[in-house]
Amino acid sequence: MHGAGNDFVVFDAIHQQVELNAEQVRFIADRHFGVGCDQLLLVERPTRKDADFRYRIFNADGGEVEQCGNGARCFMRFVHDKGLSQEGEIRVETASGIIRPRLEVDGQVTVNMGEPRFDPDQIPFIASKQALTYELVLEDEVVEISALSMGNPHAIQYVEDIETAAVARQGAQIEAHPGFPNKVNAGFMQIVDRQNIRLRVYERGAGETLSCGTGACAAVVAGISRDLLDPTVQVATRGGVLTIHWAGGGMPVWMTGPAENVFEGEIDLG
Ligand SMILES: N[C@H](CCC[C@H](N)C(=O)O)C(=O)O
């Protein structure tokens, strides 16, 4: 499946036992020796009474992570198309709390992604105090970032032109920067106007992807926090457009975008 070009291998872990170690995840994610994906998603029964399903996310490097926005839309599409739920909106348990995806009549999916968190301890990010922007020292330059959590950690840079931004070089350095004890997703945001941005993300554990849902949420929240953006923003990523809405303060972030099934299959993990 894919959500705006961010692609996933999704397993029904309700009707079959799926226990994968990091090496097996890396094999499945490998685009030459395996199936190929940015992340691997498990659809499981919930462990919480206030949830309908549990959603587990593994990056291509094999690491399990807290949240994935484009994956949440594909999760909803999968559950609906597989007949695992007839509901138009479901409560999904993730490692960073409950999110609520909803099928739209046009086939897109809207997800309440919960509230952004700015406290450095909750990102986590090593900083003397919470701020709208921080200076991050890289190997041979200092860059200005905003830092926040959408359940997973994000560092967002403001650039003049995302086509010429040093996404590969700076992204790799930011992802592994010691200021982020759990590593971080590195966003590069070009503000077009108050209702439109262009975004590229060098993702933790996957490298640059064609789109990053939580990255789009984080970038819009950062821009609104600095009064550079309006509450509803169209985010143009290389794989498609996401619509993000945030009313500020302790309100949740809403994300709307596509979710497509590409093919199904079986794989023998040997
Ligand atoms: N690489 C992310 C997980 C996937 C997020 C992204 N694919 C999205 O759509 O939000 C992390 O390590 O936090």
The ligand as an SDF file (V2000), in Angstrom:
LIG
                    3D

 13 12  0  0  0  0  0  0  0  0999 V2000
   10.1550    7.2950   10.1240 N   0  0  0  0  0  0  0  0  0  0  0  0
    9.1710    7.5960   11.1750 C   0  0  0  0  0  0  0  0  0  0  0  0
    8.0210    6.5650   11.1400 C   0  0  0  0  0  0  0  0  0  0  0  0
    7.1840    6.6890    9.8800 C   0  0  0  0  0  0  0  0  0  0  0  0
    6.5330    8.0520    9.7630 C   0  0  0  0  0  0  0  0  0  0  0  0
    6.0560    8.4740    8.3670 C   0  0  0  0  0  0  0  0  0  0  0  0
    6.1800    7.5000    7.3190 N   0  0  0  0  0  0  0  0  0  0  0  0
    4.6550    9.0760    8.4220 C   0  0  0  0  0  0  0  0  0  0  0  0
    3.8970    8.9770    7.4330 O   0  0  0  0  0  0  0  0  0  0  0  0
    4.3420    9.6910    9.4590 O   0  0  0  0  0  0  0  0  0  0  0  0
    9.8700    7.5540   12.5520 C   0  0  0  0  0  0  0  0  0  0  0  0
   10.9020    6.8740   12.6660 O   0  0  0  0  0  0  0  0  0  0  0  0
    9.3530    8.2150   13.4700 O   0  0  0  0  0  0  0  0  0  0  0  0
  1  2  1  0
  2  3  1  0
  2 11  1  0
  3  4  1  0
  4  5  1  0
  5  6  1  0
  6  7  1  0
  6  8  1  0
  8  9  2  0
  8 10  1  0
 11 12  2  0
 11 13  1  0
M  END
$$$$
